[in-house]
Amino acid sequence: MAHNSPSQPCAFILFGATGDLARRKLLPALFRLFCENLQPEKFAVIGFALPDQKHPEYGDFVRAALTEFVPDKERLSCSLDDFIAATSFVPANFTDGEGYQRLKAEMDRVEKERETLGNRLYYMATPPSLVPDILNQLSAASLTTQSAVQTPWTRIIAEKPFGIDRDSARRLTDLFHKVVTEEQVFRIDHYLGKDAVQDVSILRFANSLFEPLWNRGYIEQVQITVAETLGVERRGGYFDAMGETRDMVQSHALQVLALVAMEPPNSFAAKAIREEKSKVLEAMRPLSSHYAVRGQYGPGKDPDGNPVPGYRGEQSVPHDSNTDTFMAARMEIESWRWAGVPFYIRAGKRLPRQVTEVNIQFKGAPLALFRGSTRRPEPNRLKLRIQPDAEISLVVELKRPGTLRDLVPVELDMYYQETFDAPLRDAYERLLVDALAGDAVLFMREDEIDAAWRVVDPLLAYWRSEPADFPNYAAGSWGPAAADELIARDGRSWFN
Ligand code: BG6
C-alpha cells in the first residue's frame, strides 16, 4: 500500500513520553525501527512530560518499558544503551510556557549534535484534552514551520479520538490549521497500520476476481466485529468519558468499513485513497437508536474462567456510569454500489474471544439444483480476519467425499503466519515509518473524521439524553440480548 521513501534526518518529539501509549507501543516501536535501521540515520527522540514517579531518570523509564514490551530484544541486533543515548527528556507540564523554552533549547542542541536539520515530527501521545494547549504553546514558542516536506519541515501526529463529537473535532481542526497546514497533520488510527487491514484493498484491487461481485447485486450483507476480551484495565478515567462507540466504532470500525466499501481509487496515493474513503463515510446514513444497541458489562468471567468485576467496579469508573462498553448497529451506505446492503457492526469489551473480523456474505446460489442433498447450500462467505491470527478464508460448498449429495461448507484458507513465515509488524511501527517518510496514505484526513462523526453524533446525543439500563451483559458473553435481536429482525445472526 504505502511505499516508504527514505526518510530524512529529524527529531522525534514525544508529548506524553511517560504515558501508557509511549511505554507499551511507541518506545518499543521506535526501538525496533532503530534496530532495523528503518529510522533516519540522523535521528533523536526527545521526550516531553512530567517525569514518571517510579523512574525519575528517563533512561530508566525507557529501559523498563523496553524490557517489558520488547520480549525478543535479545534477538535484535542493537543495543538498548545506544538507543537510550539517542533519547533525551524535557521534564515539563504541558501548559507551562517555560517548559517549551527548554524544549526549544533541547531541540537546538540535538539539531547541532545529531544534524537533524530542524526537521521535527511531533507525536501527541497525551489525553485529547491537552492537545489544544500543546498546539498553542508550540505556536507561541515558534516551534513549528509551515512545510510538511521541505526542510526544515514539521509534521504532527495526532492520536485518536480526534474530538469527542463533530463540533469539537471541527474546532480542533481549526486550531491545527492555525498552527500548521492540513498536509502536516497525521491523524493516526492504528488499525490502518495493521497488515491485514491494508490487505482489504490489496485483495480487492490487485486481483480481478472479487471486484465484479463487490456490490449490491452479489453481496447480501457485511459484518464487522471488533471483539476484545480485555476490560478497560487502568484506563477507566479516559474510557468513561469516551465509551465504546467513540473509542472503537467512530474510528477503527468505520475506517475498516470504508476500506471494504470504497470505490477503486485512481491510484494508491494518499489523496486518491482518502478521497474514496471519505465518500463512503459521507454516503452513510447517520445512526439512529432504532438500528443500534448499547451495552455495558456486569460482573462475569474472563476467557480463563476467572471472575472479573463489572465495568462499574473498574478503577476510576463511577458506580453509576452510563458509558457503553459494547455497541452494535445496522449501518447503511446510500450509494449506487451499496444501496440496500446492511453493514452490521459490533464492538465490545469483555467479550468471550478477541477477534477482529470482516465477514462478507454473498447471495445464495440462484437455484437449488441439489434437491436430494441433506441440507440447503450455504451462501459463500469471505472472511477477512484481522486479528489475533490474521487469516483470509473463503467459505464454499463442496460435497463430502464418498457421498453424492452430502453438501458441506468448507473453508479455503490462507493464514498469514504460515504463508509468510514472519511475525506481523506492529501497526505503530509501520505508521511511524510512514510518518517519518511523509507518507500520509494510512492517516486520516479532516473530512474523513468529520464524516465519521456525522454518522455517530445523533446516536450519541440520543443516548446521552436517555439513561441506559446498565449493566446489560455479563463479562465473557457476546453482549446484550438486544444485539442478537437487532440482527434477528432482519432474519440473520452474527457470525461468532
Ligand atoms: C485503542 C482503544 O484505540 O484500540 C482501546 O482506545 C482498544 O480501547 C485498542 O483496546 C485495541 O487495539 P488492538 O490493536 O489491540 O485491537
Boltz pocket constraint, residues with backbone or C-beta under 6 A from the ligand:
constraints:
  - pocket:
      binder: B
      contacts: [[A, 190], [A, 228], [A, 231], [A, 247], [A, 248]]
      max_distance: 6.0
